[in-house]
Amino acid sequence: MQSANAEIRKAARAAGIPLWALAKEHGVSEATMTRLLRLELSEEKKVALLATIQRLAEREVS
């Protein structure tokens, strides 16, 4: 069984972005981010988180 929001978790891991950094950039606490990822998110929220991961990854490169 695949965990909820596996795409988000995989993208963050591949980009080297820890969930605490994703949470901070997204404006929530690490605990809140963990709870959000427990259940499958709406497409809009997934797109927003993936964009945040991309933005953080671009910052790491530059």
Kinemage of the C-alpha trace (Angstrom):
@kinemage 1
@onewidth
@group {chain A} dominant
@subgroup {mainchain}
@vectorlist {calphas} color= white
{ca met a 1} P 0.000 0.000 0.000
{ca gln a 2} L 1.332 3.394 -0.995
{ca ser a 3} L 1.303 6.155 1.606
{ca ala a 4} L -0.813 9.259 1.134
{ca asn a 5} L 0.816 12.052 -0.826
{ca ala a 6} L 3.698 9.833 -1.908
{ca glu a 7} L 4.321 12.185 -4.848
{ca ile a 8} L 4.950 15.100 -2.464
{ca arg a 9} L 7.210 13.053 -0.198
{ca lys a 10} L 9.158 11.637 -3.158
{ca ala a 11} L 9.625 15.065 -4.775
{ca ala a 12} L 10.865 16.597 -1.522
{ca arg a 13} L 13.265 13.707 -0.930
{ca ala a 14} L 14.589 13.831 -4.509
{ca ala a 15} L 15.191 17.589 -4.218
{ca gly a 16} L 16.875 17.188 -0.827
{ca ile a 17} L 14.219 19.313 0.865
{ca pro a 18} L 13.354 18.211 4.414
{ca leu a 19} L 9.684 18.371 5.398
{ca trp a 20} L 10.458 20.976 8.068
{ca ala a 21} L 11.830 23.314 5.371
{ca leu a 22} L 8.797 22.667 3.169
{ca ala a 23} L 6.529 23.432 6.123
{ca lys a 24} L 8.386 26.647 6.968
{ca glu a 25} L 8.239 27.897 3.377
{ca his a 26} L 4.567 26.957 3.129
{ca gly a 27} L 3.811 28.868 6.352
{ca val a 28} L 2.895 25.990 8.675
{ca ser a 29} L 4.647 24.122 11.459
{ca glu a 30} L 6.448 20.836 10.848
{ca ala a 31} L 3.797 19.026 12.912
{ca thr a 32} L 1.022 20.541 10.805
{ca met a 33} L 2.793 19.524 7.593
{ca thr a 34} L 3.121 15.962 8.851
{ca arg a 35} L -0.587 15.864 9.699
{ca leu a 36} L -1.533 17.374 6.324
{ca leu a 37} L 0.369 14.643 4.507
{ca arg a 38} L -1.376 11.813 6.367
{ca leu a 39} L -4.468 12.045 4.162
{ca glu a 40} L -4.501 12.548 0.407
{ca leu a 41} L -4.536 16.254 -0.445
{ca ser a 42} L -6.638 17.956 -3.106
{ca glu a 43} L -4.989 18.555 -6.478
{ca glu a 44} L -4.757 22.301 -5.745
{ca lys a 45} L -2.863 21.708 -2.494
{ca lys a 46} L -0.580 19.155 -4.162
{ca val a 47} L 0.250 21.602 -6.943
{ca ala a 48} L 1.002 24.329 -4.379
{ca leu a 49} L 3.318 22.056 -2.383
{ca leu a 50} L 5.094 20.808 -5.505
{ca ala a 51} L 5.635 24.434 -6.565
{ca thr a 52} L 7.068 25.184 -3.121
{ca ile a 53} L 9.436 22.213 -3.420
{ca gln a 54} L 10.539 23.440 -6.854
{ca arg a 55} L 11.110 26.964 -5.526
{ca leu a 56} L 13.199 25.656 -2.606
{ca ala a 57} L 15.201 23.384 -4.902
{ca glu a 58} L 15.980 26.320 -7.211
{ca arg a 59} L 17.212 28.353 -4.244
{ca glu a 60} L 19.542 25.503 -3.264
{ca val a 61} L 21.092 25.470 -6.728
{ca ser a 62} L 21.743 29.212 -6.956
